Amino acid sequence: MKRRKWDSKTKALIVLQGLKGRQVSDICNEYQICQSEYYRWRDEFLTKMPQLFDNHDRREESLRMENAKLKHLVGELTLEFKKVNECLE
């Protein structure tokens, strides 16, 4: 019998069905997988899930830092512009 390869999106959808309360035995029968495989996928899913939020937090912090740098640059350019305008008057 040839082994099937499941893509990550399908695995996640299968695991989410179980997490939403559907009977694991029904899920396994429908997709023709053994329960140990389902539970292995579930454990991997739950282990890696916090990383999704961690990456979001890092991206947000990176954007905050870039925003602060740009505000500082705009402030410096504004002061420079005022100095040049005073000299021209």
C-alpha positions as CSV (number, residue, x, y, z in Angstrom):
1,M,0.0,0.0,0.0
2,K,1.4,3.4,-1.0
3,R,1.8,6.0,1.8
4,R,-0.1,9.2,1.4
5,K,1.5,12.5,1.9
6,W,-0.6,15.1,3.6
7,D,0.1,18.8,3.1
8,S,0.3,21.1,6.1
9,K,-2.9,22.9,5.3
10,T,-4.9,19.7,5.2
11,K,-3.3,18.4,8.5
12,A,-4.3,21.7,10.2
13,L,-7.9,21.5,9.0
14,I,-8.1,17.9,10.2
15,V,-6.7,18.8,13.6
16,L,-9.0,21.8,13.9
17,Q,-12.0,19.6,13.4
18,G,-11.0,17.6,16.5
19,L,-10.2,20.7,18.5
20,K,-13.7,22.0,17.7
21,G,-15.2,19.0,19.4
22,R,-15.8,16.5,16.5
23,Q,-15.2,12.9,17.5
24,V,-11.6,11.8,16.7
25,S,-12.7,8.4,15.6
26,D,-15.1,10.0,13.0
27,I,-12.4,12.2,11.7
28,C,-10.0,9.3,11.4
29,N,-12.5,7.2,9.6
30,E,-13.3,10.0,7.1
31,Y,-9.7,10.7,6.2
32,Q,-8.6,7.1,6.7
33,I,-5.9,7.8,9.2
34,C,-5.1,6.1,12.5
35,Q,-5.8,7.9,15.7
36,S,-2.1,7.9,16.7
37,E,-1.4,9.9,13.5
38,Y,-4.1,12.4,14.4
39,Y,-2.8,12.8,17.9
40,R,0.8,13.3,16.6
41,W,-0.4,16.0,14.2
42,R,-2.5,17.6,17.0
43,D,0.5,17.7,19.4
44,E,2.7,19.2,16.7
45,F,0.1,21.8,15.8
46,L,-0.3,22.8,19.5
47,T,3.4,22.9,20.0
48,K,4.1,25.2,17.0
49,M,1.0,27.4,17.4
50,P,2.6,30.0,19.9
51,Q,5.3,30.7,17.2
52,L,2.6,32.2,15.0
53,F,1.8,34.8,17.6
54,D,5.5,35.3,18.5
55,N,6.3,36.2,14.9
56,H,3.5,38.7,14.8
57,D,4.8,40.3,18.0
58,R,8.3,40.6,16.5
59,R,6.9,42.1,13.3
60,E,4.9,44.6,15.3
61,E,7.9,45.6,17.4
62,S,10.0,46.0,14.2
63,L,7.4,48.3,12.8
64,R,7.3,50.4,16.0
65,M,11.1,50.8,15.9
66,E,11.0,51.8,12.2
67,N,8.2,54.3,12.9
68,A,10.2,55.8,15.8
69,K,13.3,56.2,13.5
70,L,11.2,57.8,10.8
71,K,9.6,60.3,13.3
72,H,13.1,61.2,14.5
73,L,14.3,61.8,10.9
74,V,11.3,63.9,10.1
75,G,12.0,66.0,13.3
76,E,15.6,66.5,12.2
77,L,14.6,67.5,8.7
78,T,12.0,69.9,10.0
79,L,14.6,71.6,12.2
80,E,17.1,71.8,9.3
81,F,14.3,73.3,7.1
82,K,13.6,75.9,9.7
83,K,17.3,76.9,10.0
84,V,17.5,77.2,6.2
85,N,14.4,79.3,6.0
86,E,15.7,81.6,8.8
87,C,18.9,82.2,6.9
88,L,17.1,83.1,3.7
89,E,14.9,85.7,5.4
